[in-house]
């Protein structure tokens, strides 16, 4: 399990788990727009993190970021910390 503290969004934290194959297996956002973030979670769980990063990175809502963009940033940080190519 990993926890990422978001910046510039209504959501305050992203809690997620990535399996050994790079597949996102669990995803929860704390705070934020509940319906939208439940939708993002359902669409992302089961996907490879590289696919999620490619689709969500750069989406803007306010403060030049968004909850989907923050998820992409969280996954990029996770990749760095776990030396994933």
Helices and strands as residue ranges (DSSP letters): E 2-5, E 13-18, E 24-30, H 34-44, H 49-56, H 67-81
